[in-house]
Amino acid sequence: MDWDSALRVNLKLAAEPQSDLLFYRRLRRFVALLGDGQAAVLAPPNLRSRIARPPLLLASAARRPFIMDYAENDEMRVAHPDRLAEIVAVQGIPAEAWIRDSVLPETAAATPTDRWQRAVAWMLQGEKGTSLHLLVRVPGGDPRGLSVTRSLSLNDRWPLDPPAFAVDSLPGGIAVVRIGSLADEDVVRRFDRTFPDFGAVQGLVLDLRAASGGQTEYAYQLLARLTDQPFSAVRWKTPQYRAAFRAWNLPDSAMTWYGPDVGSVAPRRDHPPYGGPITLLASSGTSGAAEDLLAAFRATGRGVIIGEPSAGSVGDIATFALPKNWGVQLPVTRHSFADGTEYAGIGVKPDLLVVPTVDDLLAGNDPLLDRAREYLKSGNGRQ
């Protein structure tokens, strides 16, 4: 895209008399043009208190929005929305048109699949206290109306986020570790407490489908428990500013990059390593440090990645303050595989492509986990 042209247009729009909410939406549209899911507009607290959504957890399947869960409040106890109900229309507008026209242009993401699923998750956001009329349809039933209120603001804790760390056990000694975030070192500590050794583990599934953001260092610390050999870190680079380029009317940083040689990560010696078979599960929502974990895992050759290509939104984040308590966050590094193959803007492709269908969602099936169990039972991936 022509970024300079977009900047000129948006500078003119910014100078117009407008509400803070309109300015916020316009700025989000502008930042979304960067095509990176980690780029975001940070509104001031007083405006964040005015932007809200109903306490509904939404997910996309085949580009159709479904209600997965809800947090109870007085309204939800009365409305009692059906889980797995499809949202057919919003304010009388077909859901696909509502998302495409009203939500997608303000949604920052690197890939079309991730952009759509992010738009579905936030499709009911708007002015706090305003009501929405939804037309929903349960499997095998007729459409019915559902009224909800935008009650949870951006300043409120979202009660429907997945836990940062959870563990399930499956028959045959298979452990499923679900990672919801790599933003805190506590995830590594909890992993170590759960697995002081791996004596009872016959197969390991690391589920990264809901993981976003975070620190790559924590990804390395987890992976360093799953091998007894050093492995390649991901390659990174950052734009390099050279003042002389301005004197010569050349782009400041687009022409030159700084990037060190690729390093390696040693296996950890503070706990016994795991040498059994492993699979990693990924989705279009797997982003940030979790994508670095996927890339580094592939370098170990320890197992397979199952699912969908990841989000392609990866890199270290810097926050820049703007006047009047506004801000923006942007990725300031670009990551790639150790051999230089890019996955920023593309995503890490799985070894085994498995895409859940609407039928899977409605039936409660998890085809990614089923495929992982098949792989682990085959005995592949042992170190």
C-alpha positions as CSV (number, residue, x, y, z in Angstrom):
1,M,0.0,0.0,0.0
2,D,1.0,3.7,-0.3
3,W,1.7,4.5,3.3
4,D,2.7,8.1,2.6
5,S,-0.7,8.7,0.9
6,A,-2.6,7.1,3.7
7,L,-0.7,9.3,6.2
8,R,-1.6,12.5,4.4
9,V,-5.3,11.5,4.3
10,N,-5.4,10.6,8.0
11,L,-3.6,13.8,9.0
12,K,-6.4,15.7,7.3
13,L,-9.0,13.6,9.0
14,A,-7.3,14.1,12.4
15,A,-7.6,17.9,12.0
16,E,-11.4,17.8,11.6
17,P,-13.7,18.5,14.6
18,Q,-14.8,15.0,15.9
19,S,-15.6,13.0,19.0
20,D,-12.9,11.0,20.7
21,L,-14.6,7.8,19.7
22,L,-14.6,8.7,16.0
23,F,-10.9,9.7,16.3
24,Y,-10.2,6.4,18.0
25,R,-11.9,4.4,15.2
26,R,-10.1,6.4,12.5
27,L,-6.8,5.9,14.1
28,R,-7.4,2.1,14.4
29,R,-8.2,2.0,10.7
30,F,-4.9,3.7,10.0
31,V,-2.8,1.4,12.2
32,A,-4.6,-1.6,10.7
33,L,-3.1,-0.7,7.4
34,L,0.3,-1.9,8.8
35,G,-1.0,-5.5,8.5
36,D,0.3,-6.6,11.9
37,G,-1.7,-8.0,14.7
38,Q,0.6,-6.6,17.4
39,A,0.1,-3.0,16.2
40,A,-2.5,-1.3,18.4
41,V,-4.0,2.0,19.4
42,L,-3.9,2.7,23.1
43,A,-6.8,5.0,24.0
44,P,-6.7,7.2,27.1
45,P,-8.4,5.7,30.2
46,N,-11.4,8.0,30.1
47,L,-12.2,6.8,26.6
48,R,-11.4,3.2,27.4
49,S,-14.2,3.4,30.0
50,R,-16.7,4.3,27.3
51,I,-15.8,1.5,24.8
52,A,-17.4,-1.8,25.8
53,R,-18.8,-5.1,24.6
54,P,-21.2,-7.7,26.0
55,P,-19.7,-10.5,28.1
56,L,-20.0,-13.0,25.2
57,L,-17.1,-15.1,24.0
58,L,-17.3,-15.4,20.2
59,A,-15.3,-17.6,17.8
60,S,-15.2,-18.0,14.0
61,A,-15.8,-21.2,12.2
62,A,-15.8,-21.1,8.4
63,R,-16.1,-17.3,8.8
64,R,-19.3,-17.7,10.8
65,P,-19.6,-16.2,14.3
66,F,-20.6,-18.5,17.2
67,I,-21.3,-17.9,20.8
68,M,-18.9,-20.1,22.7
69,D,-19.5,-18.9,26.3
70,Y,-20.7,-16.0,28.4
71,A,-19.9,-14.4,31.8
72,E,-22.9,-14.2,34.1
73,N,-24.4,-10.9,35.0
74,D,-28.0,-9.9,35.6
75,E,-28.7,-9.5,31.9
76,M,-27.1,-12.8,31.0
77,R,-29.0,-14.7,33.7
78,V,-32.2,-13.6,32.1
79,A,-31.2,-13.8,28.4
80,H,-29.3,-17.1,28.9
81,P,-27.7,-17.2,25.5
82,D,-27.3,-20.6,24.0
83,R,-23.7,-21.8,23.7
84,L,-22.8,-22.7,20.1
85,A,-25.6,-20.5,18.8
86,E,-24.6,-18.8,15.5
87,I,-25.0,-15.0,15.3
88,V,-27.0,-14.6,12.0
89,A,-27.5,-10.8,12.2
90,V,-26.6,-7.7,14.2
91,Q,-29.0,-4.8,14.3
92,G,-30.8,-6.3,11.4
93,I,-27.6,-6.5,9.3
94,P,-26.4,-9.9,8.2
95,A,-23.4,-10.9,10.4
96,E,-21.0,-11.3,7.5
97,A,-21.8,-7.8,6.2
98,W,-21.6,-6.3,9.7
99,I,-18.1,-7.8,10.2
100,R,-16.9,-6.9,6.8
101,D,-18.1,-3.3,6.7
102,S,-18.0,-2.2,10.3
103,V,-15.3,-4.3,12.1
104,L,-12.8,-5.6,9.6
105,P,-11.4,-2.2,8.5
106,E,-10.4,-1.4,12.1
107,T,-8.9,-4.8,12.8
108,A,-5.1,-5.1,12.7
109,A,-3.7,-8.5,11.6
110,A,-1.1,-10.0,9.3
111,T,-3.2,-12.7,7.6
112,P,-6.8,-12.7,6.3
113,T,-7.7,-15.7,8.5
114,D,-6.4,-14.1,11.7
115,R,-7.9,-10.8,10.8
116,W,-11.4,-12.3,10.4
117,Q,-11.2,-14.3,13.7
118,R,-10.1,-11.2,15.5
119,A,-12.9,-9.2,14.0
120,V,-15.4,-11.8,15.1
121,A,-14.1,-11.7,18.7
122,W,-14.6,-7.9,18.8
123,M,-17.6,-7.6,16.5
124,L,-20.0,-6.4,19.3
125,Q,-17.7,-3.6,20.6
126,G,-19.1,0.0,20.8
127,E,-20.3,2.7,23.1
128,K,-20.8,1.4,26.6
129,G,-24.3,1.0,27.8
130,T,-25.8,0.8,24.3
131,S,-28.0,-2.2,23.3
132,L,-27.6,-4.6,20.5
133,H,-30.2,-6.8,18.9
134,L,-28.8,-10.1,17.7
135,L,-30.5,-12.7,15.6
136,V,-29.1,-16.1,16.7
137,R,-29.7,-19.6,15.6
138,V,-29.1,-22.8,17.6
139,P,-28.2,-26.0,15.7
140,G,-31.3,-27.5,14.2
141,G,-33.5,-24.6,15.5
142,D,-35.2,-21.5,14.1
143,P,-33.6,-18.0,14.5
144,R,-34.6,-16.1,17.6
145,G,-33.8,-12.6,18.9
146,L,-31.4,-11.9,21.6
147,S,-30.8,-8.4,23.2
148,V,-27.5,-7.7,24.9
149,T,-25.8,-4.6,26.4
150,R,-22.3,-3.4,25.9
151,S,-21.4,-3.6,29.6
152,L,-17.7,-4.6,29.9
153,S,-15.4,-1.7,29.1
154,L,-11.8,-1.8,27.9
155,N,-10.8,-0.8,31.5
156,D,-12.6,-3.9,32.9
157,R,-11.0,-7.3,33.3
158,W,-12.3,-9.5,30.5
159,P,-13.6,-12.6,32.4
160,L,-13.5,-15.0,29.4
161,D,-9.8,-15.1,28.6
162,P,-8.3,-18.6,28.6
163,P,-6.0,-19.4,31.6
164,A,-2.3,-18.7,30.9
165,F,-1.5,-22.3,31.9
166,A,-3.6,-25.4,32.2
167,V,-2.9,-29.2,32.0
168,D,-5.2,-32.1,31.1
169,S,-4.4,-35.8,31.1
170,L,-5.5,-38.2,28.4
171,P,-5.4,-42.0,28.4
172,G,-2.1,-43.6,27.7
173,G,-0.1,-41.2,29.7
174,I,-0.6,-38.3,27.3
175,A,-0.3,-34.8,28.9
176,V,-1.9,-31.8,27.2
177,V,-0.4,-28.5,28.2
178,R,-2.5,-25.5,27.2
179,I,-0.6,-22.2,27.0
180,G,-2.8,-19.1,26.9
181,S,0.0,-16.5,27.3
182,L,3.7,-16.2,27.4
183,A,3.7,-12.8,28.9
184,D,4.8,-13.8,32.4
185,E,7.6,-16.1,33.6
186,D,5.1,-17.7,35.9
187,V,4.1,-19.9,33.0
188,V,7.6,-21.4,33.0
189,R,7.5,-21.9,36.8
190,R,4.2,-23.6,36.6
191,F,5.4,-25.9,33.9
192,D,8.4,-26.8,36.0
193,R,6.2,-27.4,39.1
194,T,3.8,-29.6,37.1
195,F,6.6,-31.6,35.5
196,P,9.6,-31.8,38.0
197,D,10.4,-34.8,35.8
198,F,8.5,-36.6,33.0
199,G,8.4,-40.1,34.5
200,A,4.7,-40.6,34.0
201,V,4.5,-38.8,30.6
202,Q,4.3,-41.1,27.5
203,G,3.3,-38.3,25.1
204,L,3.1,-34.5,25.3
205,V,0.8,-32.1,23.5
206,L,1.7,-28.4,23.8
207,D,-1.5,-26.5,22.8
208,L,-0.7,-23.0,21.6
209,R,-3.9,-22.2,19.8
210,A,-4.9,-19.5,22.2
211,A,-1.4,-18.1,22.9
212,S,-0.6,-14.5,21.9
213,G,1.9,-11.8,22.7
214,G,4.5,-12.5,25.4
215,Q,8.3,-12.9,25.6
216,T,10.3,-15.1,23.3
217,E,12.7,-15.9,26.2
218,Y,9.9,-17.7,28.0
219,A,9.2,-19.8,24.9
220,Y,12.8,-20.8,24.8
221,Q,12.8,-21.8,28.5
222,L,9.8,-24.1,27.9
223,L,11.4,-25.6,24.8
224,A,14.7,-26.1,26.6
225,R,13.0,-28.6,28.9
226,L,11.9,-30.7,25.9
227,T,15.3,-31.6,24.4
228,D,18.8,-32.5,25.6
229,Q,20.5,-30.9,22.6
230,P,21.1,-27.2,21.9
231,F,18.7,-25.7,19.3
232,S,18.8,-22.6,17.1
233,A,17.1,-19.5,18.2
234,V,15.0,-17.5,15.8
235,R,16.7,-14.8,13.7
236,W,15.7,-11.2,14.3
237,K,16.5,-7.9,12.8
238,T,15.4,-4.3,13.4
239,P,15.4,-1.2,11.1
240,Q,18.7,0.8,11.4
241,Y,18.5,4.6,11.4
242,R,21.2,6.5,9.6
243,A,21.0,10.3,9.9
244,A,22.9,10.9,6.7
245,F,20.1,9.3,4.7
246,R,17.8,12.3,5.4
247,A,20.4,14.7,4.0
248,W,20.5,12.6,0.8
249,N,16.6,12.4,0.7
250,L,16.7,8.6,1.1
251,P,14.5,6.5,3.4
252,D,15.8,6.5,6.9
253,S,15.5,2.8,7.8
254,A,13.7,0.9,5.0
255,M,17.0,0.2,3.2
256,T,19.1,-1.0,6.1
257,W,18.6,-3.5,9.0
258,Y,20.6,-4.5,12.0
259,G,20.6,-8.1,12.9
260,P,23.1,-10.2,14.9
261,D,24.2,-13.7,14.0
262,V,21.7,-16.5,14.9
263,G,22.4,-17.8,18.4
264,S,21.6,-21.1,20.0
265,V,19.7,-22.1,23.2
266,A,21.2,-24.7,25.5
267,P,19.0,-27.3,27.1
268,R,18.2,-26.5,30.7
269,R,20.0,-28.6,33.4
270,D,18.0,-27.5,36.4
271,H,15.3,-30.2,35.6
272,P,15.4,-33.5,33.7
273,P,14.6,-33.1,30.0
274,Y,11.7,-34.8,28.2
275,G,12.7,-37.2,25.5
276,G,9.4,-38.6,24.5
277,P,7.1,-37.8,21.5
278,I,5.7,-34.2,21.3
279,T,3.2,-32.4,19.1
280,L,2.4,-28.7,19.1
281,L,-1.1,-27.4,18.2
282,A,-1.4,-24.1,16.4
283,S,-4.2,-22.0,15.0
284,S,-4.5,-18.7,13.1
285,G,-4.7,-17.1,16.5
286,T,-1.3,-18.3,17.6
287,S,0.8,-15.1,17.6
288,G,3.8,-13.3,19.1
289,A,6.2,-15.3,21.2
290,A,4.2,-18.5,20.6
291,E,5.1,-18.3,16.9
292,D,8.8,-18.1,17.9
293,L,8.2,-21.2,19.9
294,L,6.8,-22.9,16.8
295,A,9.8,-21.8,14.7
296,A,12.4,-22.9,17.3
297,F,10.6,-26.2,17.9
298,R,10.8,-27.0,14.2
299,A,14.6,-26.5,14.4
300,T,14.8,-29.1,17.1
301,G,13.2,-31.8,14.9
302,R,11.5,-33.1,18.0
303,G,8.0,-33.5,16.6
304,V,5.3,-32.1,14.4
305,I,3.1,-29.0,14.4
306,I,-0.5,-29.7,13.8
307,G,-3.3,-27.3,12.9
308,E,-3.4,-24.1,10.8
309,P,-0.7,-21.5,9.8
310,S,-0.1,-19.1,12.7
311,A,-1.0,-15.4,12.8
312,G,2.3,-14.0,11.3
313,S,2.3,-11.2,13.9
314,V,5.6,-11.6,15.7
315,G,8.3,-9.4,17.0
316,D,9.3,-7.3,20.0
317,I,6.8,-4.6,20.9
318,A,7.6,-0.9,21.8
319,T,5.0,1.5,23.1
320,F,5.1,5.1,22.0
321,A,3.3,7.8,24.0
322,L,1.2,10.3,22.1
323,P,-0.3,13.6,23.4
324,K,-3.2,13.7,25.8
325,N,-2.6,10.1,27.2
326,W,-3.0,8.4,23.8
327,G,-0.4,5.9,22.7
328,V,0.4,3.3,20.1
329,Q,2.3,0.0,20.2
330,L,4.2,-1.3,17.3
331,P,6.5,-4.3,16.6
332,V,10.1,-3.1,16.3
333,T,11.8,-6.4,15.3
334,R,11.2,-8.8,12.5
335,H,11.6,-12.5,13.2
336,S,12.4,-15.4,10.9
337,F,13.6,-19.0,11.0
338,A,17.3,-19.5,11.6
339,D,17.9,-19.9,7.9
340,G,16.3,-16.6,7.2
341,T,13.0,-17.9,5.9
342,E,10.3,-15.4,6.9
343,Y,7.2,-16.1,8.9
344,A,6.3,-12.5,9.8
345,G,3.2,-11.6,7.8
346,I,2.8,-15.3,6.7
347,G,2.7,-17.4,9.8
348,V,4.5,-20.7,10.6
349,K,2.9,-23.4,8.5
350,P,2.0,-26.7,10.2
351,D,3.5,-30.0,9.3
352,L,0.0,-31.5,9.4
353,L,-2.7,-29.2,8.2
354,V,-6.0,-29.7,10.1
355,V,-8.7,-27.1,9.9
356,P,-11.7,-27.5,12.2
357,T,-15.1,-27.3,10.5
358,V,-18.5,-26.0,11.7
359,D,-19.6,-29.6,12.2
360,D,-16.6,-30.2,14.4
361,L,-17.5,-27.2,16.5
362,L,-21.2,-28.1,16.9
363,A,-20.4,-31.7,17.7
364,G,-17.8,-30.8,20.3
365,N,-15.0,-32.5,18.3
366,D,-11.4,-31.5,18.4
367,P,-9.8,-32.8,15.2
368,L,-6.4,-31.2,16.1
369,L,-6.2,-33.0,19.4
370,D,-7.4,-36.3,17.8
371,R,-4.7,-36.1,15.2
372,A,-2.1,-35.3,17.9
373,R,-3.1,-38.4,19.8
374,E,-2.8,-40.6,16.7
375,Y,0.7,-39.2,16.1
376,L,1.8,-39.8,19.7
377,K,0.5,-43.3,19.7
378,S,2.5,-44.1,16.6
379,G,5.7,-43.6,18.7
380,N,7.1,-40.9,16.4
381,G,9.1,-38.0,17.7
382,R,11.2,-39.7,20.4
383,Q,14.6,-38.1,21.0
